[in-house]
Amino acid sequence: LTTIQNIMYCITAHRFIWLLPQGISQFSDVTVAEKKFCNLWNRFSRPVTVIADTDTYNKFLEFIRLNIDNLKGLRLQLLKHVMTFWEHKRLSRDQMLACMMEYDKLQKQKTGDK
């Protein structure tokens, strides 16, 4: 596994990377975009140490809606994160698709595209 895959696995196991003393900036094989995304997710998830499996989908939608401005250009990182939760059976295929559609819809609204 790459470092980012290990980090994403830790997130799904509710061991958030913000608990690491050095944070994500210590990793040299993680892209700037991946670091930015992880920092956004960690700031969002920090107040909640555990997300119930049944609430994961709603938390993703909330994250996307609250951070849509900061998520510009991070579609691939969001997709990887959503897919990780799907692989660990925290999201269904339909929920994964709905999350990405919500991101795309909100990004289009921000740019004025119809």
N, C-alpha and C positions, 0 to 999 in steps of 0.2 A: 504494500500500500504506500501511496505517496503521503507526504506530511499532511496535505490538505484532506486526504481521505481519512487519515487517522484522526484529524481534528474533527471532521464532520461526524465520525463514528462516536467520538467522545461527547459531542453535542447530543447525539441521539441517545446516548447512554446517560444523559443528564449530568455529565461531568463537564460543565461548561469551561471553555478555554480561558475565560477571564479569571479563573481561579489559579491559573499558572502564574507564578511570580513574575516571569519575564513577559508574559502575554504572547501574542502571535508575532510580534515584531522580531522575536528571536530567530524565526525560521527563515533561512535563506532561499529555500526552494518553493516558497509561496509567493505568488505574484502580488503586485500592489493592489489589483482589483480584488483578489481573494482576501487579502488582509483587510481592505476597506469593508467588504461584505461581512466578514466575520466580526469586525468591530461593531458594525451596525446591529447585527443579530445579537451580539453579547450585550450591548447597551439596552436593547429591547427586552431580552430575556433575563437580565440580571435580577430584577426585583422578584421574579418568579423562579424559584429554584427547581421546581418540578412542574412539568406540563403534563396533565393527564392525556393518555392516548386519545380519548374521546374529544379532547379540546384542541388537539394539534392543528386541525384544519382551520378552526376559527382563529387561532393564534397566528397562523400564517397569513390569513386574510388581514388581520389587524396589523401585522408587521408591514405588509405590502402597502396598505392604505396610509399608515402613519409615516412611512419612510419613502414614499414614491419619488419625492424630489431627490433624495440621496441615492436611490437605487438606479438612477439614470445611468445607462451604460453597463449595468451589472446584471443583465438578463441571464447570461451564461452562469454566473455564480449563483444566482437565485435558482436556476434550473438544477444545477448540481446539488444544491442544498435540499430542494424539494425531492429530487430523485433519491437522495440518501435516506430521507424519511420514508419514502415509498419502499425502498429496498429493505428497510427494517420494519416494514408493515405498520408504520405510524400514520401513513396516508394511503388512501386508495388511489387507483389509477385515475378515476374521475375527479377526485379531489386535487390530485397533482395537476391535471389539465386545467381545472377551474382556477387554481392559483396562478398559473401562467397566463390564462386568459384575462384574469383580473389585472395582472401586471401590465399586459399589453394594452388593455382598454384604458387604464389610467395613464399610461405613457402617451397614448394617442391623444387623450383629452388634454394633457399638459402641452403638447406640441400643436394642438389645434387641428390635427388630422381627423377626418371623419371616416 
